């Protein structure tokens, strides 16, 4: 940055200057100079890195908009190739430069990964509301370095007590169209994100709760310049449908158009909500004045949807974060731990890697080996068949995860996978189960999601995935917050073929999710933390990243940027225009067994890896993520 007058130049001028000068991101060691106070941030270095990222993303917005599929509406940012990396004693990787900078400042003040997580998520609720927020749900893996313990927190949304299994069926008994269902008040689950943040802060934080929310309050109150991805997501929400939400239109589509890119965007209602949370604490969201406001505003929305049976005060007051046991497996000389049910993503991740390891000689494989990619695609499909059938809220009984990961079962499934590669697989019968107890539901969607990975100077680690489900959730706003539509993750049809579906909607249940925050251990110590958005493709994305990191020994920068593939029924989806080119001609991946489709894939991996005693972070270049670090 040459002077403050640069900030006043147009985005086009800034982008051209950026291309001509090609400045390098600074390191934390260089965070000195006369402009250190720029924009009121404490770290001049963090500002430079954030602005460089913003400039590169603005350039992407000047290109033609990337096509968006219904399977992956938050697809990759077109033309964005720069990979944000950082290394040091403490690292933050989030989906937005403002969130990363704010969280790093918390670590600089002596805060823990828990403190920084509260800051990162609260800022993301302001600047990336299309993907996560206070009225969504979250999963967290938190490594407590002092206690040498891995804590698993389930902050998934819960169906209110008024829920019925047929809530998302039409009067004729048919499933509602997906777009219509996402806008219904019945789609909104009791949020869990605030409860999770409060829980982890109370047990693992060092700074005051109110301090961790100050950056988000300031950004919501004073404003920020909306990023290209936020503006593009507003346009996507309009295409999905916003006519039912006047509050959304008033805030995000003033005069019928997205907010101007060159003007500060403010959310005064959200600023007041955040300020109330800072003053009264997390419990106020569920039992205090803020809870009463949420119930009151939900009641107002109910006036336009009288068939909605509403929320009760007890729906909020009874909400509880659940502590679960991690789902772990030994693989590639590491112990991989991830999210258990109601996540199906963790099971699918571990099953995919086990099937791949059984069916492929990975010792001889590399990123340029077409056979490894083909076997990965098959493993994804077979793992999906199991997780989409067997996983449900554990409140209704144990999910047979141990049996589904049993080596003998994996061996038999791998053998069948290799013998019938052209078949659409059915769920298997794991050891100890001799019949299929559930109806087979259709696959669902999850689309508006974010991931945060933080390592602090004390050795604590947070791997955290959060979501409002669809882009901008239900598009309903309450107290300035985007309300989720996570209850569309339940099966719309509760009974199929005379059998109850495992993931059916019932009061007090948590819908199945694909979110899979993950930690990897070697010699009982964490060496890798990662996660990604991506809807039901999350385990597909993370499987490829772990294959690159643990088998191909790719550095974090390449691990997050190598191409992705996804398997959707009998269609093999190959990433179009990946940040790094395919390491082989994609024709080598084609077989006679699958239909091939090429499209952009909107992953957003946030990865931190310990290499030679130092933490290295990398942010997926397909979105606006950034990695920052302390020396």
C-alpha positions in Angstrom: 0.0 0.0 0.0 1.6 3.3 -1.1 -0.8 5.7 0.7 -4.3 6.0 2.0 -5.4 7.6 -1.3 -5.2 4.2 -2.9 -8.3 3.1 -1.0 -10.3 5.8 -2.7 -9.5 4.6 -6.2 -12.0 2.6 -8.2 -12.0 -1.2 -8.0 -11.0 -1.4 -11.6 -8.0 0.9 -11.0 -6.9 -1.1 -8.0 -7.2 -4.3 -9.9 -5.0 -3.0 -12.8 -2.5 -1.7 -10.3 -2.4 -5.0 -8.5 -1.8 -6.9 -11.8 1.0 -4.5 -12.8 2.9 -4.5 -9.5 2.2 -8.1 -8.4 3.0 -7.3 -4.7 3.8 -10.3 -2.5 1.9 -10.9 0.7 3.8 -9.7 3.7 4.7 -11.8 6.7 4.0 -11.0 10.3 7.6 -10.1 10.8 7.1 -7.2 8.4 4.1 -5.7 10.3 5.7 -2.4 10.9 5.4 1.0 9.2 3.6 4.3 9.1 0.3 2.9 7.8 -0.1 0.4 10.6 -3.3 2.1 11.8 -5.0 1.7 8.4 -8.7 0.9 8.6 -8.4 0.7 12.3 -7.0 -2.8 12.4 -4.2 -3.6 14.7 -2.0 -5.5 12.3 -0.7 -3.7 9.2 0.4 -7.0 7.8 -3.0 -8.6 8.1 -4.5 -5.6 6.3 -2.1 -5.9 3.4 -2.8 -9.6 3.0 -6.6 -9.1 3.3 -6.6 -6.2 0.7 -4.5 -8.2 -1.7 -7.0 -11.0 -1.4 -9.9 -8.6 -1.9 -8.3 -7.1 -5.0 -7.8 -10.5 -6.5 -11.4 -11.5 -5.8 -12.7 -8.2 -7.3 -10.9 -9.1 -10.4 -12.7 -12.4 -10.5 -16.0 -10.6 -10.3 -15.1 -8.6 -13.4 -15.1 -11.8 -15.4 -18.3 -13.6 -16.5 -20.2 -15.3 -13.7 -19.5 -19.0 -13.2 -22.4 -21.3 -14.1 -24.2 -22.6 -11.0 -25.7 -26.0 -10.7 -28.5 -27.0 -8.3 -26.2 -29.6 -6.8 -23.5 -27.0 -6.1 -24.9 -23.5 -6.2 -21.9 -21.9 -4.3 -19.5 -23.0 -7.1 -15.9 -21.8 -7.4 -15.0 -18.2 -8.0 -14.1 -17.9 -11.7 -10.6 -16.9 -12.4 -9.4 -16.8 -8.8 -6.1 -18.8 -8.7 -4.1 -17.3 -5.9 -3.7 -19.7 -3.0 -3.6 -18.0 0.4 -1.0 -19.6 2.7 0.6 -18.7 6.0 2.9 -20.4 8.5 3.8 -19.8 12.1 3.2 -20.7 15.7 -0.6 -20.0 15.4 -2.7 -20.1 12.2 -6.2 -19.1 11.2 -7.9 -20.1 8.0 -11.4 -18.9 7.4 -13.7 -18.3 4.3 -13.2 -14.5 4.4 -10.2 -12.2 4.9 -12.1 -10.0 7.5 -12.9 -13.0 9.6 -9.3 -14.3 9.4 -7.9 -10.9 10.4 -10.3 -10.5 13.3 -9.6 -14.0 14.6 -5.8 -13.5 14.4 -6.1 -10.3 16.4 -7.8 -12.3 19.2 -4.9 -14.8 19.1 -2.4 -11.9 19.2 -4.1 -10.6 22.4 -3.5 -14.0 24.1 -6.8 -15.6 23.2 -7.2 -19.3 22.5 -8.6 -21.1 19.5 -12.0 -21.0 21.2 -11.9 -17.2 21.6 -10.8 -16.8 18.0 -13.5 -19.2 16.8 -16.2 -17.1 18.4 -14.8 -14.0 16.7 -14.4 -15.8 13.3 -18.0 -17.2 13.3 -19.6 -13.9 14.5 -17.7 -12.0 11.7 -18.7 -14.6 9.1 -22.3 -14.1 10.2 -22.0 -10.5 9.1 -19.8 -10.7 6.0 -20.6 -14.2 4.7 -24.3 -14.6 5.8 -25.1 -16.8 2.8 -23.1 -19.6 4.3 -23.4 -19.5 8.1 -24.7 -17.4 11.0 -26.0 -17.2 14.5 -29.3 -18.8 13.4 -27.6 -21.9 11.9 -26.0 -25.0 13.2 -22.4 -26.2 13.7 -20.1 -29.2 14.4 -16.8 -28.7 16.2 -13.7 -30.9 16.9 -11.6 -29.1 19.6 -8.2 -30.4 20.7 -7.4 -29.3 24.2 -3.6 -29.4 24.3 -3.3 -29.1 28.1 -5.7 -31.9 28.8 -4.6 -33.9 25.7 -8.2 -34.5 24.9 -10.3 -34.3 21.7 -13.7 -32.7 22.4 -16.6 -33.2 19.9 -19.5 -30.7 20.1 -22.7 -31.1 18.3 -24.5 -27.8 17.7 -26.8 -29.2 15.0 -30.3 -27.7 14.6 -33.2 -29.5 16.2 -36.8 -30.0 15.0 -39.3 -28.0 17.2 -41.9 -29.9 19.3 -44.6 -29.0 16.8 -42.9 -30.9 14.0 -44.6 -33.8 12.2 -43.1 -36.3 9.8 -45.3 -35.1 6.9 -44.5 -31.4 7.3 -42.8 -31.1 3.9 -45.4 -33.1 2.0 -48.1 -31.5 -0.1 -51.8 -32.0 0.5 -51.7 -34.9 -2.0 -48.9 -36.6 0.0 -46.1 -35.8 -2.5 -42.8 -34.2 -1.4 -42.9 -30.4 -1.8 -40.6 -29.0 -4.6 -37.2 -28.3 -3.0 -37.3 -24.6 -3.6 -40.7 -24.2 -2.1 -39.7 -26.3 0.9 -36.6 -24.2 1.7 -38.8 -21.1 2.1 -41.3 -22.7 4.5 -41.2 -21.8 8.2 -41.3 -25.6 8.8 -37.9 -25.8 7.3 -36.3 -23.7 10.1 -34.7 -25.7 12.9 -33.9 -24.5 16.4 -30.5 -22.9 16.0 -27.5 -24.4 17.7 -24.5 -22.3 16.7 -24.7 -19.7 19.5 -25.0 -22.5 22.1 -22.0 -24.2 20.7 -19.9 -21.0 20.7 -20.9 -20.3 24.2 -20.1 -23.8 25.4 -16.6 -23.9 23.8 -15.8 -20.4 25.1 -16.9 -21.2 28.7 -14.7 -24.3 28.8 -11.7 -23.3 26.6 -11.7 -19.5 26.2 -9.4 -17.0 28.0 -10.7 -13.6 26.8 -14.0 -12.1 27.9 -17.0 -13.2 25.8 -17.9 -9.6 25.0 -14.4 -9.0 23.6 -14.8 -11.8 21.1 -17.9 -10.2 19.5 -16.6 -6.7 19.1 -15.3 -7.0 15.5 -18.6 -8.4 14.3 -20.6 -5.7 16.1 -18.4 -3.0 14.5 -18.7 -4.5 11.0 -22.5 -4.9 11.2 -22.9 -1.4 12.7 -20.4 0.6 10.7 -20.5 -1.5 7.5 -18.1 -3.3 5.1 -17.8 -3.5 1.4 -19.6 -6.6 0.2 -17.4 -9.1 -1.6 -18.1 -10.5 -5.1 -19.1 -13.8 -3.7 -21.6 -12.2 -1.3 -23.1 -10.2 -4.2 -23.2 -13.3 -6.4 -24.9 -15.3 -3.6 -27.5 -12.6 -3.2 -28.3 -13.0 -6.9 -28.5 -16.7 -6.5 -30.9 -16.3 -3.6 -33.1 -14.2 -5.7 -33.2 -16.9 -8.4 -34.1 -19.5 -5.7 -36.8 -17.3 -4.4 -37.1 -14.4 -2.0 -40.6 -13.2 -2.6 -41.7 -14.7 0.7 -39.3 -12.5 2.7 -39.7 -8.8 2.6 -37.0 -8.4 5.2 -34.5 -10.2 3.0 -35.5 -8.0 0.0 -35.2 -4.8 2.1 -31.8 -5.6 3.4 -30.1 -7.5 0.6 -32.0 -6.3 -2.5 -32.7 -2.6 -1.9 -34.5 -1.1 -4.9 -34.6 -4.6 -6.3 -30.8 -4.9 -6.7 -27.9 -6.2 -4.6 -26.1 -3.5 -2.5 -23.5 -1.4 -4.4 -20.1 -3.0 -4.4 -18.4 0.3 -3.7 -20.5 1.3 -0.7 -20.5 0.2 2.9 -23.1 -2.4 3.7 -24.7 -2.3 7.1 -27.0 -4.6 9.1 -28.2 -2.6 12.0 -30.5 -5.3 13.3 -27.8 -7.8 13.4 -25.5 -5.3 15.1 -28.1 -4.9 17.9 -28.4 -8.7 18.2 -24.7 -9.1 18.5 -24.5 -6.3 21.1 -27.2 -8.0 23.1 -25.4 -11.3 22.9 -22.1 -9.6 24.0 -23.9 -8.0 27.0 -26.1 -10.8 28.1 -24.2 -13.9 27.0 -25.1 -16.9 24.9 -27.9 -18.2 27.1 -29.9 -15.0 26.3 -30.4 -16.5 22.8 -32.4 -19.4 24.3 -33.9 -18.1 27.6 -33.5 -14.3 27.8 -34.7 -11.1 26.1 -33.2 -12.2 22.8 -35.1 -15.5 22.9 -38.3 -13.5 23.4 -37.5 -11.3 20.4 -36.9 -14.4 18.3 -40.2 -16.0 19.3 -42.0 -12.7 18.7 -40.6 -12.3 15.2 -41.3 -15.9 14.3 -44.9 -15.3 15.4 -45.1 -12.4 13.0 -43.8 -14.5 10.2 -46.4 -17.1 11.1 -49.2 -14.7 10.2 -48.3 -15.1 6.5 -48.0 -18.9 6.9 -50.9 -19.8 9.2 -50.5 -23.6 8.7 -47.1 -23.3 10.5 -47.6 -24.5 14.1 -44.9 -22.2 15.5 -42.2 -22.5 18.1 -42.7 -22.7 21.8 -40.5 -21.1 24.4 -39.4 -24.5 25.5 -38.0 -25.2 22.0 -35.4 -22.6 22.6 -34.9 -23.1 26.4 -34.5 -26.9 26.1 -31.8 -26.7 23.4 -28.5 -28.3 24.4 -25.1 -28.8 22.8 -24.3 -32.5 22.9 -20.8 -33.8 23.6 -20.1 -36.9 21.4 -17.3 -39.4 21.0 -15.2 -38.8 17.9 -15.4 -41.3 15.0 -11.8 -42.5 14.4 -10.0 -44.9 12.2 -6.3 -45.9 11.7 -5.3 -45.2 8.1 -2.1 -44.3 6.2 0.0 -44.5 9.4 -2.2 -41.9 11.0 -5.3 -41.8 13.2 -8.1 -39.9 11.5 -10.8 -38.5 13.7 -14.0 -36.9 12.5 -17.6 -36.1 13.3 -19.9 -39.0 14.3 -23.7 -39.2 13.6 -25.8 -37.3 13.1 -23.1 -36.4 10.6 -23.0 -38.9 7.7 -20.0 -37.1 6.3 -17.5 -38.5 8.8 -18.5 -42.1 8.2 -18.4 -41.6 4.4 -14.9 -40.0 4.7 -13.5 -42.9 6.7 -15.3 -45.6 4.6 -14.0 -44.0 1.3 -10.4 -44.0 2.5 -10.8 -47.6 3.7 -12.3 -48.8 0.5 -9.7 -47.0 -1.6 -6.8 -48.4 0.6 -8.2 -51.9 0.2 -8.8 -51.8 -3.6 -5.7 -49.8 -4.6 -1.9 -50.2 -4.2 -1.5 -46.7 -2.8 2.2 -47.2 -2.2 2.7 -47.0 -6.0 0.2 -44.3 -6.6 0.6 -40.6 -7.3 -1.6 -37.7 -8.3 -0.9 -38.5 -11.9 -2.2 -42.1 -11.7 -5.6 -42.4 -13.4 -6.4 -45.7 -11.7 -6.2 -44.1 -8.2 -8.7 -41.4 -9.3 -11.0 -44.0 -10.8 -10.9 -46.1 -7.7 -11.5 -43.0 -5.5 -14.7 -42.3 -7.6 -15.9 -45.8 -7.0 -15.2 -45.7 -3.3 -17.1 -42.4 -3.0 -20.2 -44.0 -4.6 -20.1 -47.1 -2.4 -19.6 -45.1 0.8 -22.5 -42.9 -0.1 -24.8 -45.9 -0.4 -24.1 -46.8 3.2 -24.2 -43.4 4.8 -27.4 -42.3 3.1 -29.2 -45.3 4.3 -27.9 -46.1 7.8 -27.2 -42.7 9.4 -29.8 -41.0 11.6 -30.0 -39.0 14.9 -28.5 -41.3 17.5 -31.4 -40.4 19.8 -33.4 -43.1 18.0 -30.7 -45.8 18.5 -27.1 -46.4 17.8 -25.9 -46.0 14.2 -23.7 -49.1 13.4 -20.6 -47.1 12.5 -18.2 -49.6 14.0 -19.7 -52.4 12.0 -19.7 -50.3 8.8 -15.9 -49.7 9.3 -15.1 -53.3 10.3 -12.2 -54.5 8.2 -14.0 -57.7 7.2 -17.0 -55.6 6.0 -14.7 -53.2 4.2 -13.0 -56.1 2.4 -16.2 -57.6 1.3 -17.5 -54.3 0.0 -14.3 -53.5 -1.8 -14.4 -57.0 -3.5 -18.0 -56.4 -4.6 -17.1 -52.9 -5.8 -14.3 -54.2 -8.0 -16.4 -57.1 -9.3 -19.4 -54.9 -10.3 -18.0 -51.5 -11.1 -20.9 -50.6 -13.4 -23.6 -51.2 -10.8 -25.3 -48.5 -8.7 -24.5 -49.9 -5.2 -27.1 -50.6 -2.6 -26.4 -50.2 1.1 -24.6 -53.2 2.6 -25.5 -55.4 5.6 -22.7 -54.9 8.2 -21.7 -57.6 10.7 -24.4 -58.3 13.2 -27.3 -57.0 11.1 -29.3 -59.5 8.9 -32.0 -57.3 7.4 -32.7 -53.7 6.2 -34.8 -51.9 8.8 -35.4 -48.6 7.0 -37.0 -47.3 3.8 -34.5 -45.9 1.3 -34.8 -42.2 1.0 -33.8 -39.9 -1.8 -30.6 -37.9 -1.6 -30.9 -34.4 -0.1 -29.0 -31.1 -0.5 -26.8 -29.0 1.8 -25.4 -25.8 0.2 -24.8 -22.8 2.4 -21.8 -23.9 4.6 -18.5 -22.6 5.8 -15.4 -24.0 7.6 -12.9 -22.5 10.0 -9.6 -24.1 11.1 -7.6 -22.4 13.9 -4.4 -23.4 15.8 -3.4 -21.2 18.7 -0.1 -20.6 20.4 -1.0 -22.9 23.2 -1.4 -25.9 20.9 -5.2 -25.9 21.0 -7.0 -26.6 17.7 -10.5 -25.9 16.4 -11.9 -27.6 13.3 -15.3 -26.2 12.9 -18.0 -26.5 10.1 -21.1 -24.3 10.2 -24.1 -24.0 8.0 -27.5 -22.4 7.3 -28.1 -25.1 4.7 -29.3 -23.4 1.4 -27.7 -20.2 0.2 -29.0 -17.7 2.8 -30.9 -20.5 4.4 -34.7 -20.0 4.3 -34.1 -16.4 3.2 -36.2 -15.4 6.3 -34.6 -12.9 8.6 -35.2 -12.6 12.4 -33.4 -10.0 14.5 -31.1 -9.4 11.5 -30.1 -13.1 11.3 -30.4 -15.4 8.4 -32.7 -18.2 9.5 -31.6 -21.7 8.5 -33.6 -24.2 6.5 -31.8 -27.2 7.9 -35.0 -29.3 8.4 -35.1 -29.9 4.7 -32.1 -32.2 5.5 -34.7 -34.6 6.9 -36.2 -37.1 4.4 -39.4 -35.4 3.0 -41.1 -38.8 2.8 -41.1 -40.4 6.3 -42.2 -43.8 5.1 -41.1 -45.6 1.8 -42.2 -49.0 0.8 -44.0 -49.5 4.1 -40.8 -48.8 6.1 -39.9 -45.8 8.2 -36.9 -43.8 6.8 -34.0 -43.6 9.2 -33.6 -39.8 8.7 -37.3 -39.0 9.1 -38.5 -35.8 10.7 -39.6 -36.1 14.3 -39.8 -33.6 17.2 -36.5 -33.0 19.0 -34.4 -34.8 16.3 -31.4 -33.5 14.5 -31.3 -34.0 10.7 -28.4 -35.9 9.1 -25.6 -33.7 7.9 -22.6 -34.1 5.6 -20.4 -31.7 7.6 -17.2 -33.5 8.6 -14.6 -31.4 10.6 -11.6 -33.6 10.9 -8.3 -33.9 12.9 -5.5 -36.2 12.0 -3.1 -37.6 14.6 0.4 -39.2 14.5 1.9 -40.6 17.7 -1.2 -39.3 19.6 -0.5 -35.7 18.6 -2.5 -33.6 16.1 -0.6 -33.0 12.8 -3.4 -32.0 10.5 -6.8 -30.2 10.8 -9.2 -29.6 8.0 -12.8 -29.3 6.8 -14.8 -27.9 3.9 -18.2 -26.7 2.8 -19.6 -28.5 -0.2 -23.0 -30.0 0.7 -23.3 -33.7 0.3 -20.0 -33.7 -1.6 -18.1 -32.7 1.6 -16.7 -36.3 2.2 -15.8 -36.5 -1.5 -13.7 -33.3 -1.2 -12.0 -34.2 2.1 -11.2 -37.7 0.9 -9.2 -36.2 -2.0 -7.5 -33.7 0.2 -6.4 -36.3 2.7 -5.3 -38.6 -0.1 -3.1 -35.7 -1.3 -1.8 -34.8 2.1 -1.2 -38.3 3.7 -0.5 -40.5 0.7 0.9 -38.3 -2.0 2.7 -36.0 0.5 1.6 -32.9 -1.2 2.2 -29.6 0.7 -0.9 -27.8 2.0 -0.9 -25.4 -0.9 -1.3 -28.1 -3.5 -3.4 -30.4 -1.3 -6.2 -27.8 -1.3 -5.8 -26.7 -4.9 -5.5 -30.0 -6.8 -8.6 -30.9 -8.8 -11.7 -32.5 -7.2 -14.0 -35.2 -8.5 -17.4 -36.2 -7.2 -19.6 -39.2 -7.8 -23.4 -38.6 -8.1 -25.2 -41.9 -8.7 -23.7 -43.1 -12.0 -22.3 -39.7 -13.0 -18.7 -38.9 -12.5 -18.3 -35.2 -12.0 -14.9 -33.8 -12.8 -13.9 -30.3 -11.8 -13.8 -27.8 -14.6 -11.1 -25.2 -14.5 -9.5 -26.3 -11.2 -6.9 -24.0 -9.5 -4.2 -26.5 -10.5 -4.6 -28.4 -13.7 -5.5 -32.0 -13.9 -2.2 -34.0 -13.5 -3.3 -36.2 -16.4 -5.5 -35.9 -19.5 -9.1 -36.2 -18.2 -9.7 -38.6 -21.1 -7.7 -41.1 -19.1 -10.3 -41.0 -16.3 -13.2 -41.9 -18.6 -14.6 -45.4 -18.6 -17.5 -47.1 -20.2 -19.2 -47.5 -16.8 -20.1 -43.9 -16.0 -21.5 -40.7 -17.5 -18.9 -37.9 -17.3 -19.9 -34.3 -16.5 -17.5 -31.4 -16.1 -18.5 -28.5 -13.9 -17.0 -26.2 -11.3 -16.9 -27.5 -7.8 -17.3 -25.0 -4.9 -15.1 -26.5 -2.2 -13.7 -24.2 0.5 -11.2 -26.4 2.3 -9.4 -24.7 5.3 -6.4 -26.8 6.1 -3.6 -26.5 8.8 -0.8 -29.0 8.9 2.2 -29.3 11.2 5.4 -29.6 9.2 8.9 -29.7 10.7 7.6 -28.2 14.0 5.7 -25.3 12.4 2.0 -25.0 11.5 1.3 -24.3 7.8 -2.2 -23.1 6.7 -3.8 -23.0 3.3 -7.1 -21.7 2.1 -9.0 -23.2 -0.8 -8.6 -20.7 -3.8 -12.1 -21.6 -5.1 -13.6 -19.1 -2.6 -12.5 -16.0 -0.8 -10.7 -17.8 2.1 -7.5 -16.6 3.5 -4.8 -18.0 5.8 -3.0 -15.8 8.3 -0.4 -16.6 11.1 1.5 -15.3 14.0 5.3 -15.8 13.9 
